[in-house]
Amino acid sequence: MRKNLLASVSVVALGCSAVMPAQAAPPMPMTWTGFYVGANAGYAWGRSDPTLIHSASGPPFFMTGTTQDPPGLSPRGFIGGGQLGYNWQTGQFVFGAEIDFSGLNAKADASVSPFFVGKGANTFIWSSRYDWLFTARLRSGVAVAPNWLLYVTGGLAVTRVHDSVTCTAPTSGCADSFPNPSTSTWSGTSTLTGGTVGGGIETMFAPNWSARLEYLYAKFKDTTPPNTVSPFAATPIPPFFNFSHNLNVVRFAINYKFGP
């Protein structure tokens, strides 16, 4: 009888263990480590201010008798593109590197009429346009919570700009050296290399997915449009303005991280 009782208890125990659900494995700890790829979109604005070129003897001969300084230019517009990078986390600290490429539609123009003293309806038009932006940056941040990251970033920035100056003189020429009606344009497209710094906040809102808000400031070297040719000048006319260049970018991005 004792053997039958023990056998019955064993059968019941085995049956209970068969119907009990297996204990779930503990969730993987959240980590920022890994490769990621994503897309971004936002707003860009900056400066492309023209300044008069001066030499030891003063302004160029055809710039005598100006009425005022050139106006400032503030290109602004949409920016959007993609990025890829890698993060490595140790404790609360996260280090990484990222490259991105974005199309830009940031442009501005301004005019002054008359720009020369005593030249009637003569008009000068300045314009500047940014076409795209590439950056290659290092990142360093602190995970203030398992799924929240505050970071700073900095590195290389490359952009392409198109700058131009056009003088339109319907009556008496652009300057004393141009006595006849004329239109002259100094125009150039340049690929500029500079530096960028910034920072942002990023959150993991789902496994392998994160979203962030980021600000970047990029500074580039000045540009000078090339010489222009005029039928009223025996030789090409040298440029008489430099353009400064910098950009501010605020953008939202979504990333997908590969791996656990």
ChimeraX attribute file (.defattr): number of C-alpha atoms within 10 A of each C-alpha:
attribute: neighborCount
match mode: 1-to-1
recipient: residues
	/A:1	6
	/A:2	7
	/A:3	7
	/A:4	9
	/A:5	10
	/A:6	10
	/A:7	12
	/A:8	11
	/A:9	11
	/A:10	12
	/A:11	11
	/A:12	11
	/A:13	11
	/A:14	10
	/A:15	11
	/A:16	10
	/A:17	10
	/A:18	10
	/A:19	8
	/A:20	8
	/A:21	7
	/A:22	8
	/A:23	6
	/A:24	6
	/A:25	6
	/A:26	6
	/A:27	6
	/A:28	7
	/A:29	7
	/A:30	12
	/A:31	20
	/A:32	27
	/A:33	18
	/A:34	17
	/A:35	18
	/A:36	21
	/A:37	18
	/A:38	18
	/A:39	18
	/A:40	21
	/A:41	18
	/A:42	18
	/A:43	18
	/A:44	24
	/A:45	20
	/A:46	23
	/A:47	20
	/A:48	27
	/A:49	21
	/A:50	26
	/A:51	16
	/A:52	15
	/A:53	14
	/A:54	11
	/A:55	8
	/A:56	5
	/A:57	7
	/A:58	10
	/A:59	13
	/A:60	15
	/A:61	12
	/A:62	16
	/A:63	17
	/A:64	14
	/A:65	14
	/A:66	15
	/A:67	13
	/A:68	12
	/A:69	11
	/A:70	19
	/A:71	15
	/A:72	19
	/A:73	22
	/A:74	21
	/A:75	23
	/A:76	21
	/A:77	17
	/A:78	16
	/A:79	23
	/A:80	20
	/A:81	18
	/A:82	17
	/A:83	20
	/A:84	17
	/A:85	20
	/A:86	19
	/A:87	19
	/A:88	15
	/A:89	17
	/A:90	12
	/A:91	8
	/A:92	14
	/A:93	16
	/A:94	20
	/A:95	19
	/A:96	19
	/A:97	18
	/A:98	20
	/A:99	18
	/A:100	19
	/A:101	21
	/A:102	19
	/A:103	17
	/A:104	22
	/A:105	17
	/A:106	22
	/A:107	23
	/A:108	19
	/A:109	18
	/A:110	15
	/A:111	17
	/A:112	18
	/A:113	16
	/A:114	19
	/A:115	24
	/A:116	23
	/A:117	13
	/A:118	13
	/A:119	20
	/A:120	15
	/A:121	16
	/A:122	24
	/A:123	19
	/A:124	22
	/A:125	18
	/A:126	26
	/A:127	23
	/A:128	26
	/A:129	23
	/A:130	28
	/A:131	17
	/A:132	19
	/A:133	22
	/A:134	18
	/A:135	23
	/A:136	19
	/A:137	20
	/A:138	19
	/A:139	20
	/A:140	19
	/A:141	20
	/A:142	19
	/A:143	21
	/A:144	11
	/A:145	10
	/A:146	14
	/A:147	16
	/A:148	17
	/A:149	21
	/A:150	18
	/A:151	18
	/A:152	18
	/A:153	22
	/A:154	21
	/A:155	18
	/A:156	17
	/A:157	23
	/A:158	19
	/A:159	24
	/A:160	16
	/A:161	20
	/A:162	17
	/A:163	24
	/A:164	21
	/A:165	22
	/A:166	17
	/A:167	22
	/A:168	20
	/A:169	23
	/A:170	16
	/A:171	14
	/A:172	18
	/A:173	22
	/A:174	27
	/A:175	23
	/A:176	15
	/A:177	13
	/A:178	16
	/A:179	13
	/A:180	15
	/A:181	14
	/A:182	19
	/A:183	17
	/A:184	19
	/A:185	21
	/A:186	21
	/A:187	19
	/A:188	16
	/A:189	18
	/A:190	14
	/A:191	15
	/A:192	17
	/A:193	16
	/A:194	16
	/A:195	18
	/A:196	21
	/A:197	19
	/A:198	19
	/A:199	17
	/A:200	18
	/A:201	17
	/A:202	21
	/A:203	19
	/A:204	21
	/A:205	11
	/A:206	10
	/A:207	13
	/A:208	17
	/A:209	16
	/A:210	20
	/A:211	19
	/A:212	18
	/A:213	16
	/A:214	19
	/A:215	19
	/A:216	19
	/A:217	19
	/A:218	24
	/A:219	21
	/A:220	18
	/A:221	12
	/A:222	14
	/A:223	21
	/A:224	22
	/A:225	21
	/A:226	16
	/A:227	16
	/A:228	15
	/A:229	14
	/A:230	15
	/A:231	11
	/A:232	16
	/A:233	11
	/A:234	8
	/A:235	11
	/A:236	13
	/A:237	18
	/A:238	15
	/A:239	18
	/A:240	21
	/A:241	20
	/A:242	17
	/A:243	22
	/A:244	19
	/A:245	25
	/A:246	21
	/A:247	22
	/A:248	18
	/A:249	20
	/A:250	17
	/A:251	18
	/A:252	17
	/A:253	19
	/A:254	20
	/A:255	22
	/A:256	19
	/A:257	21
	/A:258	13
	/A:259	10
	/A:260	12
